[in-house]
Structures are given as structure tokens and as C-alpha cells.
Amino acid sequence: MYKINISEYTITVTDPIVANRILEDIRKRLEASASVEIDFSKVEIMTTGCSAQIFGTLYTELGSVDFSTRLIIKNADEDLRIVIRHGILNSKGNTAT
């Protein structure tokens, strides 16, 4: 299992360019590993737009089962988890209910 520390990119996930780098790194690690741990330690904020860009895209690409089993989200407080859920629900092309 690969581990990605979001705080190594930024502690405020608000820039679409940074969000795209995070997305691409997660994709690369998913190609090489059955699962990826995404660690939100020290992350203070993430916008819904960046969440949709990262997690909404991955949800659409992987589907609900693979998303839930292959991505392990660690150390995200309740506020970040809500933003992640909203990002998934608001992402373009998403069919989650």
C-alpha cells in the first residue's frame, strides 16, 4: 500500500493546480498498488471544488466499490470528511446517490 501525505503538497487544499498534482499522484499509485492511504494530518482546509477535482474524479473513474476499498482516508477530521463527500456528490458526471 502506498501512502500519500497531503500536507507534503499543502496544508490548505484550495488551488486547482495543486489538487491536480494530488489527483495525478494518487492515480499513479493506484496503478502500482491495490490501495492507497491518503493522510490528511496537518491539513487545515480543502475546498469543495478541489475535493470534487480529486475525489469526485476518482469516484467516477473507480466506481463506488473500488473507491471505498482502494482509497483509505486517514486523519481527516469530520469537516474534511464532509467536504470530501460534498466533492464527490457535486462532481461533474457523478452518479452517486
Order of alpha helices (4+ residues) and beta strands (2+ residues): beta-beta-alpha-beta-beta-alpha-alpha-beta-alpha
